[in-house]
Amino acid sequence: MSDTPRGPRVGIKGPLMFSAFFGVVAFVTVLIFASGGTGHGLRFDLAFSAAGIAFIVCLVIAAMLSMSYKENAEHLGRGDGVNLRSEDRLKRAQRRAKGAPAADDAAEPGHEADGGAPGSPGPEA
């Protein structure tokens, strides 16, 4: 068995079904509305054209979205640096209120972790 991941990104079944659904919707819609009333015949030529166009357009869009998919880097989800989690900010504020210096306040003099420039007063001032 191979180590390749299986899911909606690597499968073709999902985008094909998605495109086929919209092709059928376009076919039925154009078949009904392009006739111009009950006195005229159904326009199968326009319906097949619309279904083909809808199928191809949806398939190309699904392929483009699939190719542009990229996992985020692991360090982006940790919540350190400028993008701290709210929970970490609250814990740090509680430690400061108690008078104990926080272990993660290494950047305290410039408040770079809070988004300020070095030497700026920061959000507490």
C-alpha positions as CSV (number, residue, x, y, z in Angstrom):
1,M,0.0,0.0,0.0
2,S,1.3,3.4,-0.9
3,D,1.9,6.3,1.6
4,T,0.0,8.8,-0.5
5,P,-2.9,10.5,1.3
6,R,-6.4,9.7,0.2
7,G,-9.0,12.4,0.4
8,P,-11.0,14.9,-1.7
9,R,-7.9,16.7,-2.9
10,V,-6.4,13.7,-4.6
11,G,-9.6,12.1,-5.9
12,I,-11.3,12.9,-9.1
13,K,-14.7,11.6,-8.1
14,G,-15.8,14.6,-6.1
15,P,-15.0,17.3,-8.8
16,L,-16.6,15.1,-11.5
17,M,-19.8,14.7,-9.5
18,F,-19.9,18.4,-8.7
19,S,-19.5,19.3,-12.3
20,A,-22.0,16.7,-13.5
21,F,-24.6,18.0,-11.1
22,F,-24.2,21.6,-12.4
23,G,-24.2,20.3,-16.0
24,V,-27.6,18.5,-15.3
25,V,-29.0,21.6,-13.7
26,A,-27.9,23.7,-16.7
27,F,-29.4,21.2,-19.1
28,V,-32.8,21.1,-17.4
29,T,-32.9,24.8,-16.9
30,V,-32.1,25.6,-20.5
31,L,-34.3,22.9,-21.8
32,I,-37.3,24.3,-20.0
33,F,-36.7,28.0,-20.4
34,A,-35.2,28.2,-23.9
35,S,-38.3,26.8,-25.6
36,G,-40.2,30.0,-25.3
37,G,-43.5,28.6,-24.2
38,T,-45.6,25.4,-24.6
39,G,-46.4,26.2,-28.2
40,H,-42.7,25.5,-29.3
41,G,-40.6,22.4,-29.1
42,L,-37.9,21.8,-26.6
43,R,-34.4,23.1,-27.5
44,F,-32.2,20.1,-27.0
45,D,-29.3,21.7,-28.9
46,L,-29.1,24.7,-26.6
47,A,-29.6,22.4,-23.5
48,F,-26.7,20.1,-24.5
49,S,-24.5,23.1,-25.2
50,A,-25.3,24.7,-21.8
51,A,-24.7,21.4,-20.0
52,G,-21.3,20.9,-21.7
53,I,-20.2,24.5,-21.0
54,A,-21.4,24.2,-17.3
55,F,-19.6,20.9,-16.9
56,I,-16.3,22.1,-18.3
57,V,-16.3,25.4,-16.5
58,C,-17.1,23.7,-13.1
59,L,-14.5,21.0,-13.7
60,V,-11.8,23.6,-14.6
61,I,-12.7,25.7,-11.5
62,A,-12.5,22.6,-9.2
63,A,-9.2,21.7,-10.7
64,M,-7.8,25.1,-10.2
65,L,-8.9,25.2,-6.6
66,S,-7.5,21.8,-6.0
67,M,-4.1,22.8,-7.5
68,S,-4.0,25.9,-5.4
69,Y,-4.6,24.1,-2.1
70,K,-1.6,24.2,0.3
71,E,-1.3,23.2,3.9
72,N,-0.3,25.8,6.4
73,A,3.1,25.5,7.9
74,E,3.1,23.9,11.4
75,H,4.6,27.0,13.1
76,L,1.6,29.1,12.0
77,G,-0.8,27.2,14.2
78,R,1.2,27.4,17.4
79,G,0.1,31.0,18.4
80,D,3.5,32.5,19.2
81,G,5.0,35.7,18.1
82,V,2.7,38.5,17.1
83,N,-0.3,36.1,16.6
84,L,-0.7,35.0,20.2
85,R,-3.7,33.1,21.2
86,S,-6.2,35.0,23.4
87,E,-5.7,32.3,26.1
88,D,-2.0,33.1,26.2
89,R,-2.5,36.8,26.4
90,L,-5.0,36.4,29.3
91,K,-2.6,34.1,31.2
92,R,0.3,36.6,30.7
93,A,-1.9,39.5,31.9
94,Q,-2.9,37.5,35.0
95,R,0.7,36.8,35.8
96,R,1.6,40.4,35.5
97,A,-1.3,41.4,37.7
98,K,0.0,39.1,40.4
99,G,3.5,40.7,40.1
100,A,5.3,37.6,38.9
101,P,7.2,38.1,35.6
102,A,6.0,35.9,32.9
103,A,8.4,33.3,31.4
104,D,7.5,34.3,27.9
105,D,8.1,38.0,28.4
106,A,11.6,38.0,26.9
107,A,10.5,40.6,24.4
108,E,9.1,42.8,27.2
109,P,11.3,45.9,26.8
110,G,10.2,46.6,23.2
111,H,6.8,44.8,23.3
112,E,7.6,43.2,19.9
113,A,5.4,40.3,20.9
114,D,2.4,42.7,21.3
115,G,2.9,44.1,17.8
116,G,4.7,47.3,18.9
117,A,8.0,48.6,17.7
118,P,11.1,48.3,19.9
119,G,11.1,50.9,22.5
120,S,7.4,51.7,22.1
121,P,5.3,51.8,25.2
122,G,3.0,48.9,24.1
123,P,-0.7,48.4,24.7
124,E,-0.5,48.6,28.6
125,A,0.7,52.2,28.6
